[in-house]
Amino acid sequence: MRTGISFARDWQLIKVARALRRHDVTGPLVRGLLRDASPTLAEQVAVIAGRLGMEDGTALLAHNEERFDPPTLMEGLLLTWGIPCTSEAAADGGITILIDGDGATAAIRETFADERVAEPYLTGYARALQQDAVLEHSADAKITIRFPPCGE
């Protein structure tokens, strides 16, 4: 045992680490900035969020095997973040991912500081995975990500 370190102190540090949630300064900061943001500032934040989504999606593609298809990567990402979603085959052979239902809105708020950040980020991410992916946000808070058949 190291000098000056006790088991009781180590145990107490472990308990504190388990009890505290991850400290997030950026969420409250972005919410504060966007609360009273001018349309210009809100648009600048959205552009940055889209670019970050594109960068993160590109990084995910670089670290995955070629056989993973973009909709599966996107669905896996959303589920990993705790965002409930469903995936279904479209009539044209593509895949549609729907973010809707109990807990989806809360999960989006938990994952992203503001919905104005979530939509451009997810759009950038999906387009990094498949260039012709389309994200649609309906008035009833449903988010649909459409992945057309590959090669079309």
C-alpha positions as CSV (number, residue, x, y, z in Angstrom):
1,M,0.0,0.0,0.0
2,R,1.2,3.5,-0.8
3,T,2.3,5.8,2.0
4,G,-0.4,8.3,3.0
5,I,-3.2,6.6,1.1
6,S,-5.8,4.7,3.1
7,F,-8.4,2.2,2.0
8,A,-11.1,4.3,3.6
9,R,-10.1,7.3,1.5
10,D,-10.0,5.3,-1.7
11,W,-13.4,3.7,-0.9
12,Q,-14.8,7.2,-0.3
13,L,-13.5,8.4,-3.6
14,I,-15.0,5.5,-5.4
15,K,-18.4,6.2,-3.8
16,V,-18.3,9.9,-4.8
17,A,-17.3,9.0,-8.4
18,R,-20.3,6.6,-8.6
19,A,-22.7,9.0,-7.1
20,L,-22.0,12.0,-9.2
21,R,-23.2,12.3,-12.8
22,R,-20.9,13.4,-15.5
23,H,-20.3,17.2,-15.2
24,D,-21.6,19.0,-18.3
25,V,-20.8,22.6,-18.7
26,T,-21.5,22.9,-22.4
27,G,-25.2,21.9,-22.2
28,P,-26.2,24.8,-19.9
29,L,-23.9,27.1,-21.8
30,V,-25.5,26.3,-25.2
31,R,-29.0,26.5,-23.7
32,G,-28.2,29.9,-22.3
33,L,-26.7,31.2,-25.6
34,L,-29.7,29.9,-27.6
35,R,-32.4,31.0,-25.2
36,D,-32.2,34.7,-26.3
37,A,-30.1,34.2,-29.5
38,S,-30.6,36.3,-32.5
39,P,-31.6,34.4,-35.7
40,T,-28.1,34.9,-37.0
41,L,-26.4,33.3,-33.9
42,A,-28.9,30.4,-33.9
43,E,-28.1,29.8,-37.5
44,Q,-24.3,29.9,-36.8
45,V,-24.8,27.3,-34.0
46,A,-26.8,25.1,-36.3
47,V,-24.1,25.2,-39.0
48,I,-21.5,24.3,-36.5
49,A,-23.7,21.4,-35.1
50,G,-24.1,20.1,-38.7
51,R,-20.4,20.2,-39.3
52,L,-19.7,18.4,-36.0
53,G,-22.3,15.7,-36.9
54,M,-20.6,15.3,-40.3
55,E,-17.2,15.0,-38.7
56,D,-18.4,12.5,-36.1
57,G,-20.2,10.4,-38.7
58,T,-17.1,10.3,-40.9
59,A,-15.0,9.2,-37.9
60,L,-17.6,6.4,-37.2
61,L,-17.4,5.2,-40.8
62,A,-13.6,5.2,-40.6
63,H,-13.6,2.9,-37.6
64,N,-16.3,0.4,-38.8
65,E,-16.2,-2.6,-41.0
66,E,-17.4,-2.1,-44.6
67,R,-20.2,-4.5,-44.2
68,F,-22.1,-2.2,-41.8
69,D,-24.8,-0.4,-43.7
70,P,-25.5,3.3,-42.9
71,P,-29.0,2.8,-41.5
72,T,-27.7,0.1,-39.0
73,L,-24.9,2.4,-37.9
74,M,-27.4,5.3,-37.4
75,E,-29.9,3.1,-35.5
76,G,-27.1,1.7,-33.3
77,L,-25.8,5.2,-32.6
78,L,-29.2,6.4,-31.5
79,L,-29.9,3.4,-29.3
80,T,-26.5,3.7,-27.7
81,W,-27.3,7.3,-26.8
82,G,-30.6,6.1,-25.3
83,I,-32.8,7.7,-28.0
84,P,-35.6,5.2,-28.8
85,C,-36.2,4.6,-32.5
86,T,-37.6,2.1,-34.9
87,S,-36.3,1.0,-38.2
88,E,-38.4,-0.3,-41.1
89,A,-37.9,-1.1,-44.8
90,A,-39.4,1.4,-47.2
91,A,-41.3,0.5,-50.3
92,D,-38.4,1.6,-52.5
93,G,-35.9,-0.7,-50.8
94,G,-34.5,2.0,-48.5
95,I,-34.6,2.1,-44.7
96,T,-36.6,4.6,-42.6
97,I,-35.6,5.3,-39.0
98,L,-38.3,7.0,-36.9
99,I,-37.5,8.7,-33.6
100,D,-40.9,9.0,-31.9
101,G,-42.9,7.8,-28.9
102,D,-42.5,7.7,-25.2
103,G,-39.2,9.1,-24.0
104,A,-37.9,10.2,-27.5
105,T,-38.3,13.9,-26.8
106,A,-36.8,13.6,-23.4
107,A,-33.9,11.5,-24.7
108,I,-33.2,14.1,-27.4
109,R,-33.2,16.8,-24.7
110,E,-30.9,14.7,-22.6
111,T,-28.5,14.0,-25.4
112,F,-28.4,17.5,-27.0
113,A,-28.5,20.8,-25.2
114,D,-31.2,22.2,-27.5
115,E,-33.4,20.8,-30.3
116,R,-31.9,23.4,-32.6
117,V,-28.6,21.6,-32.1
118,A,-30.0,18.1,-32.4
119,E,-31.5,18.4,-35.9
120,P,-28.5,19.7,-37.8
121,Y,-26.1,17.4,-35.9
122,L,-28.2,14.3,-36.7
123,T,-28.6,15.5,-40.3
124,G,-24.8,15.9,-40.6
125,Y,-24.2,12.5,-39.1
126,A,-26.7,10.8,-41.3
127,R,-25.3,12.4,-44.4
128,A,-21.8,11.4,-43.5
129,L,-23.0,7.8,-43.3
130,Q,-24.9,8.1,-46.6
131,Q,-24.7,11.3,-48.7
132,D,-28.4,11.1,-49.8
133,A,-29.9,10.5,-46.4
134,V,-32.7,12.9,-45.5
135,L,-33.9,14.0,-42.0
136,E,-37.4,15.3,-41.6
137,H,-38.8,16.9,-38.5
138,S,-42.6,17.0,-38.2
139,A,-44.6,19.4,-36.1
140,D,-45.6,16.7,-33.7
141,A,-41.9,16.2,-32.7
142,K,-41.3,13.1,-34.8
143,I,-37.9,12.9,-36.5
144,T,-37.7,10.7,-39.6
145,I,-34.3,9.7,-41.2
146,R,-34.7,8.2,-44.6
147,F,-31.9,6.2,-46.1
148,P,-32.6,5.6,-49.8
149,P,-31.3,2.3,-51.3
150,C,-27.5,2.4,-51.7
151,G,-26.3,3.1,-55.2
152,E,-29.3,5.2,-56.2
